[in-house]
Amino acid sequence: MPRLLLLAALAASLTASPSAQVASLPPRDEGAQDPSFIAFRAKLLTAAAARDTSAVLRAFAPDATISFGGDSGPEGVRDLWLRPGIERETDFWTALVQTVSLGSVVQGDIVSAPYYFLAMPEALDPFEHVIVVGEQVRVRSEPTLSGSVLGSLTYQVVPRAPVDGVFETTADGYTWVPIRLASGERGWIADTFVRSPVGLRAGFEKRGSTWQILYFVEGD
């Protein structure tokens, strides 16, 4: 499938009507069924952990989509992520490792990561929900470690619950994301355990005998 058609299909799969439901989205790693992909991913993660720029950039296809604004290939990565002076909440190396480490799904010849990409329930608006990626993640009554525990969530999709238009706040060395529980209560979860359905995702394709990164994008 041509890359642009694939990306359009992926974006369309995330478009849904608003809902206040809470859904389960357990992890999966469909790409692990291919030993060659496992080897490629392990090598990529090792290079990223070592911040080996040359090795990581070689993993990107020359025509890899890096943004929806025209950035592509290794040079697109350099310009959008590695250019001196650029400011981002998460550096390239951390972002790449976090994205690639969270399982995978397979669609045709493309392996996509994280695992929840393409798996969001169609009834849930990806811009109004977040995904809890962890087991027994505590939900607190206030955005602080001293907040009482309202309950815990394991690999759940939950609605955002912004406070006065604010989608996160920082306290006790953590960034806290406000969410709405099925009971209707607002709770707070440390962002270490929260991901956006339209956050960073990566796609991989085997060209000949070599796996390459086909896209590394965020947003819609």
C-alpha positions as CSV (number, residue, x, y, z in Angstrom):
1,M,0.0,0.0,0.0
2,P,1.5,3.4,-0.9
3,R,2.7,5.2,2.2
4,L,0.4,8.3,1.9
5,L,-2.6,6.0,1.6
6,L,-1.4,4.0,4.6
7,L,-1.0,7.2,6.7
8,A,-4.4,8.4,5.7
9,A,-5.9,5.0,6.7
10,L,-4.1,5.2,10.0
11,A,-5.4,8.7,10.7
12,A,-8.9,7.7,9.7
13,S,-8.9,4.8,12.1
14,L,-8.4,7.3,14.9
15,T,-11.3,9.5,14.0
16,A,-14.3,8.9,16.2
17,S,-17.3,10.5,17.9
18,P,-16.9,11.7,21.6
19,S,-17.7,9.2,24.3
20,A,-17.3,9.0,28.0
21,Q,-16.7,5.3,28.1
22,V,-13.8,3.7,29.7
23,A,-12.3,0.9,27.5
24,S,-9.6,-1.8,28.0
25,L,-6.7,-1.7,25.6
26,P,-4.2,-4.5,26.7
27,P,-0.7,-4.6,25.2
28,R,0.2,-6.7,22.2
29,D,3.4,-7.2,20.1
30,E,2.3,-8.6,16.8
31,G,5.6,-7.7,15.1
32,A,7.4,-10.1,17.4
33,Q,6.1,-12.9,15.3
34,D,8.9,-12.1,12.8
35,P,12.4,-12.9,14.1
36,S,14.0,-10.5,11.6
37,F,11.9,-7.6,13.0
38,I,12.8,-8.6,16.6
39,A,16.5,-8.4,15.6
40,F,16.0,-5.1,13.8
41,R,14.2,-3.6,16.8
42,A,16.7,-4.8,19.3
43,K,19.6,-3.3,17.2
44,L,17.7,0.0,16.9
45,L,17.0,0.3,20.6
46,T,20.6,-0.4,21.4
47,A,21.8,2.3,19.0
48,A,19.2,4.7,20.4
49,A,20.2,4.0,24.0
50,A,23.8,4.7,23.0
51,R,22.7,7.9,21.1
52,D,24.5,6.5,18.0
53,T,23.2,9.1,15.5
54,S,24.7,7.5,12.4
55,A,23.3,4.0,13.2
56,V,19.9,5.3,14.0
57,L,19.6,7.6,11.0
58,R,20.6,4.7,8.7
59,A,17.5,2.9,10.0
60,F,15.3,5.6,8.4
61,A,14.1,5.1,4.9
62,P,15.2,7.9,2.5
63,D,11.6,8.8,2.0
64,A,10.4,8.2,5.6
65,T,7.7,10.6,6.7
66,I,8.9,12.6,9.7
67,S,6.1,15.2,9.8
68,F,2.9,16.1,8.0
69,G,4.7,19.3,6.9
70,G,7.0,17.7,4.4
71,D,10.0,16.7,6.5
72,S,11.3,13.3,5.4
73,G,14.2,10.9,5.6
74,P,17.3,11.1,7.8
75,E,17.6,14.9,7.0
76,G,14.1,15.4,8.2
77,V,15.0,13.8,11.5
78,R,18.1,16.0,11.8
79,D,16.1,19.1,11.1
80,L,13.0,18.4,13.2
81,W,14.7,16.6,16.1
82,L,18.4,17.0,16.2
83,R,19.0,20.5,15.0
84,P,21.1,22.6,17.6
85,G,18.9,24.9,19.6
86,I,15.7,23.0,19.0
87,E,13.4,22.7,22.1
88,R,11.1,19.8,22.7
89,E,9.5,18.4,25.8
90,T,11.1,15.0,25.1
91,D,14.5,14.6,23.3
92,F,14.7,12.4,20.2
93,W,16.4,9.5,21.9
94,T,13.9,9.2,24.7
95,A,11.0,9.7,22.3
96,L,12.3,7.0,19.9
97,V,12.9,4.4,22.7
98,Q,9.6,5.0,24.4
99,T,7.7,4.7,21.1
100,V,9.4,1.6,19.8
101,S,9.4,-0.2,23.2
102,L,5.6,-0.2,23.6
103,G,4.7,-3.2,21.5
104,S,3.4,-3.3,17.9
105,V,0.6,-4.0,15.6
106,V,0.7,-5.3,12.0
107,Q,-1.3,-4.1,9.1
108,G,-0.4,-5.6,5.8
109,D,3.4,-5.3,5.3
110,I,3.7,-2.5,7.9
111,V,4.6,-3.0,11.6
112,S,3.4,0.0,13.7
113,A,4.3,1.0,17.2
114,P,3.2,1.6,19.9
115,Y,0.7,-1.3,20.2
116,Y,-2.3,0.9,20.8
117,F,-1.9,2.7,17.4
118,L,-4.7,1.4,15.2
119,A,-6.4,-0.3,18.2
120,M,-8.4,2.7,19.7
121,P,-12.1,1.9,19.9
122,E,-13.8,3.8,17.1
123,A,-16.4,5.3,19.5
124,L,-13.7,7.2,21.4
125,D,-12.3,10.5,20.3
126,P,-8.5,10.2,20.3
127,F,-8.2,13.9,21.2
128,E,-10.4,13.6,24.2
129,H,-9.0,10.4,25.6
130,V,-5.7,9.1,26.9
131,I,-4.3,5.6,27.3
132,V,-3.0,4.2,30.6
133,V,0.1,2.1,29.8
134,G,0.8,0.1,32.9
135,E,-0.6,-2.3,35.5
136,Q,-2.4,-1.1,38.6
137,V,-1.5,2.5,37.9
138,R,-2.7,4.7,40.8
139,V,-5.3,7.4,40.2
140,R,-5.0,10.2,42.8
141,S,-7.5,12.7,44.0
142,E,-5.0,15.6,43.6
143,P,-2.0,16.1,41.3
144,T,0.5,15.2,44.1
145,L,1.9,12.0,45.6
146,S,0.1,12.9,48.8
147,G,-3.3,12.8,47.1
148,S,-5.5,10.0,48.2
149,V,-5.8,7.0,45.9
150,L,-9.1,6.8,44.1
151,G,-8.4,3.5,42.5
152,S,-6.1,2.0,39.9
153,L,-6.2,1.4,36.2
154,T,-4.6,-1.3,34.0
155,Y,-4.2,-0.6,30.3
156,Q,-7.3,1.5,30.1
157,V,-8.6,4.2,27.8
158,V,-10.1,7.0,29.8
159,P,-11.5,10.5,29.1
160,R,-9.4,13.6,29.6
161,A,-10.7,15.9,32.3
162,P,-9.0,19.3,31.9
163,V,-9.2,21.8,34.8
164,D,-9.9,25.3,33.5
165,G,-8.6,24.3,30.1
166,V,-5.3,22.9,31.6
167,F,-4.4,19.4,30.5
168,E,-1.6,18.8,32.9
169,T,0.2,20.2,35.9
170,T,3.5,19.6,37.6
171,A,4.1,18.7,41.2
172,D,6.4,16.5,43.3
173,G,8.7,16.0,40.3
174,Y,6.0,14.6,38.1
175,T,3.7,15.9,35.4
176,W,0.1,14.9,36.3
177,V,-2.7,14.4,33.7
178,P,-6.3,14.9,34.8
179,I,-8.7,12.1,33.8
180,R,-12.3,11.1,34.3
181,L,-13.1,7.8,35.9
182,A,-16.2,5.7,35.0
183,S,-17.7,6.9,38.3
184,G,-17.5,10.5,37.1
185,E,-14.8,11.4,39.5
186,R,-11.8,13.4,38.3
187,G,-8.5,11.8,39.1
188,W,-4.8,12.5,38.3
189,I,-2.2,10.1,36.9
190,A,1.5,10.7,36.5
191,D,2.3,11.1,32.8
192,T,4.9,8.4,32.9
193,F,1.9,6.0,32.6
194,V,-0.2,8.0,30.1
195,R,0.0,8.3,26.3
196,S,-2.0,10.2,23.7
197,P,-3.6,8.1,20.9
198,V,-2.3,10.8,18.4
199,G,1.1,11.0,20.0
200,L,4.3,9.7,18.4
201,R,4.1,6.5,16.4
202,A,6.6,4.7,14.2
203,G,6.0,2.5,11.2
204,F,8.4,-0.2,9.9
205,E,8.6,-1.9,6.5
206,K,10.9,-4.6,5.2
207,R,12.4,-3.5,1.9
208,G,14.3,-6.4,0.4
209,S,16.0,-8.0,3.3
210,T,16.3,-4.9,5.4
211,W,13.8,-3.3,7.8
212,Q,13.5,0.4,7.7
213,I,11.6,3.1,9.6
214,L,8.8,4.2,7.2
215,Y,7.4,7.0,9.4
216,F,8.0,8.6,12.8
217,V,5.3,11.2,13.3
218,E,2.8,12.7,15.8
219,G,-0.4,14.6,15.6
220,D,-3.1,14.2,12.9
